[in-house]
Amino acid sequence: MDLSFDTTLISWRGPAPFVFAPVPEDESDAIADVASLVTYGWGAIPVVATIEGIEFTTSLFPREGVYLVPVKVAVQRATDLGVGDDVHVDLHLEVRD
């Protein structure tokens, strides 16, 4: 499953630099529909994400009705992105049959 969306980076509790890309509601609903086929437990969902042309692996997790994409520090530094910046995100989820 491949998804693309625009979002604004946010912070979440914890020591810095926890920066996340919230997945919009429609795309979060699509992920929720296949969550049982892609999760490895605790609601976390492995994905390949691309932001600003940088591809990285991470795991989505549900929070307050949507999913959050953790943006790795290496990606933040390479793209000079941080909280409040608008980004385009491409996600790839491997759906098991």
C-alpha contacts under 8 A as a table, 3 or more apart, distances in Angstrom:
res1	aa1	res2	aa2	distance
1	M	92	H	5.77
1	M	93	L	5.12
1	M	94	E	6.41
1	M	95	V	6.61
2	D	90	D	7.25
2	D	91	L	5.63
2	D	92	H	4.60
2	D	93	L	6.42
3	L	27	E	7.08
3	L	90	D	5.76
3	L	91	L	5.14
3	L	92	H	6.60
4	S	88	H	7.25
4	S	89	V	5.60
4	S	90	D	4.41
4	S	91	L	6.28
5	F	23	V	7.50
5	F	24	P	7.42
5	F	27	E	7.95
5	F	88	H	5.75
5	F	89	V	5.46
5	F	90	D	6.73
6	D	86	D	7.08
6	D	87	V	5.64
6	D	88	H	4.38
6	D	89	V	6.16
7	T	21	A	6.39
7	T	22	P	6.46
7	T	23	V	7.10
7	T	24	P	7.24
7	T	86	D	5.68
7	T	87	V	5.58
7	T	88	H	6.50
7	T	89	V	7.60
8	T	21	A	6.39
8	T	22	P	7.21
8	T	83	V	7.61
8	T	84	G	5.77
8	T	85	D	5.52
8	T	86	D	4.31
8	T	87	V	6.11
9	L	19	V	6.48
9	L	20	F	5.52
9	L	21	A	4.79
9	L	22	P	6.97
9	L	82	G	6.55
9	L	83	V	4.89
9	L	84	G	5.22
9	L	85	D	5.53
9	L	86	D	6.39
9	L	87	V	7.25
10	I	19	V	5.67
10	I	20	F	5.31
10	I	21	A	6.43
10	I	22	P	7.41
10	I	82	G	7.91
10	I	83	V	4.91
10	I	84	G	6.14
11	S	17	P	7.81
11	S	18	F	5.64
11	S	19	V	4.69
11	S	20	F	6.05
11	S	83	V	6.10
12	W	18	F	5.96
12	W	19	V	6.73
12	W	20	F	7.26
13	R	18	F	7.39
14	G	18	F	6.78
15	P	18	F	6.80
17	P	73	V	7.04
18	F	70	P	7.35
18	F	71	V	7.66
19	V	70	P	6.16
19	V	71	V	5.61
19	V	72	K	7.69
19	V	82	G	6.84
19	V	83	V	6.38
20	F	68	L	5.92
20	F	69	V	5.27
20	F	70	P	4.53
20	F	71	V	5.39
21	A	68	L	5.70
21	A	69	V	4.90
21	A	70	P	6.53
21	A	71	V	6.86
22	P	66	V	7.06
22	P	67	Y	6.11
22	P	68	L	4.54
22	P	69	V	6.19
23	V	27	E	6.35
23	V	28	S	5.81
23	V	66	V	6.19
23	V	67	Y	5.35
23	V	68	L	5.86
23	V	69	V	7.11
24	P	27	E	5.56
24	P	28	S	5.97
24	P	66	V	6.83
24	P	67	Y	7.95
25	E	28	S	4.91
25	E	29	D	6.03
25	E	65	G	7.69
25	E	66	V	5.95
26	D	29	D	5.13
26	D	30	A	6.44
27	E	30	A	5.01
27	E	31	I	6.29
28	S	31	I	5.02
28	S	32	A	6.09
28	S	65	G	7.91
28	S	66	V	5.27
28	S	67	Y	5.82
29	D	32	A	4.97
29	D	33	D	6.27
29	D	66	V	7.66
30	A	33	D	5.16
30	A	34	V	6.95
31	I	34	V	5.45
31	I	35	A	5.81
32	A	35	A	4.85
32	A	36	S	7.99
33	D	36	S	7.86
34	V	37	L	5.38
34	V	38	V	6.58
34	V	95	V	7.32
35	A	38	V	5.24
35	A	39	T	5.66
35	A	43	G	7.66
35	A	45	I	7.23
36	S	39	T	5.78
37	L	95	V	5.70
37	L	96	R	5.48
37	L	97	D	7.32
38	V	45	I	6.00
38	V	46	P	7.25
38	V	93	L	7.13
38	V	94	E	6.45
38	V	95	V	5.40
38	V	96	R	6.47
39	T	42	W	7.82
39	T	43	G	6.06
39	T	44	A	5.67
39	T	45	I	4.50
39	T	46	P	6.89
40	Y	43	G	7.37
40	Y	44	A	6.43
40	Y	45	I	6.49
40	Y	46	P	7.61
41	G	44	A	5.96
41	G	45	I	7.90
43	G	61	F	6.01
43	G	62	P	6.56
44	A	59	S	5.82
44	A	60	L	5.49
44	A	61	F	4.62
44	A	62	P	7.26
45	I	59	S	5.02
45	I	60	L	4.95
45	I	61	F	6.37
45	I	93	L	7.94
46	P	57	T	7.33
46	P	58	T	5.89
46	P	59	S	4.17
46	P	60	L	6.33
46	P	93	L	6.86
47	V	57	T	5.85
47	V	58	T	5.66
47	V	59	S	5.64
47	V	60	L	6.99
47	V	91	L	6.41
47	V	92	H	5.55
47	V	93	L	5.00
47	V	94	E	7.39
48	V	55	E	6.79
48	V	56	F	5.70
48	V	57	T	4.53
48	V	58	T	6.46
48	V	91	L	5.76
48	V	92	H	5.13
48	V	93	L	6.83
49	A	55	E	5.60
49	A	56	F	5.43
49	A	57	T	6.11
49	A	58	T	7.17
49	A	89	V	6.83
49	A	90	D	5.63
49	A	91	L	4.60
49	A	92	H	6.49
50	T	53	G	5.90
50	T	54	I	5.25
50	T	55	E	4.24
50	T	56	F	6.37
50	T	89	V	5.78
50	T	90	D	5.08
50	T	91	L	6.56
51	I	54	I	5.34
51	I	55	E	6.70
51	I	75	V	7.90
51	I	87	V	7.00
51	I	88	H	6.21
51	I	89	V	5.16
51	I	90	D	6.82
52	E	79	T	6.64
52	E	87	V	7.56
52	E	88	H	7.21
52	E	89	V	7.93
54	I	75	V	6.94
58	T	69	V	7.42
58	T	70	P	6.82
59	S	69	V	6.85
59	S	70	P	7.22
60	L	67	Y	5.98
60	L	68	L	5.46
60	L	69	V	5.04
60	L	70	P	7.00
61	F	67	Y	5.31
61	F	68	L	5.59
61	F	69	V	7.24
62	P	65	G	6.69
62	P	66	V	5.67
62	P	67	Y	4.31
62	P	68	L	6.37
63	R	66	V	5.57
63	R	67	Y	5.78
63	R	68	L	6.76
71	V	75	V	6.48
71	V	76	Q	6.72
72	K	75	V	5.25
72	K	76	Q	6.33
73	V	76	Q	4.91
73	V	77	R	6.12
74	A	77	R	5.22
74	A	78	A	6.06
75	V	78	A	5.08
75	V	79	T	6.02
76	Q	79	T	5.41
76	Q	80	D	5.51
76	Q	81	L	5.01
76	Q	82	G	6.38
77	R	80	D	5.03
77	R	81	L	6.96
81	L	85	D	6.24
82	G	85	D	5.81
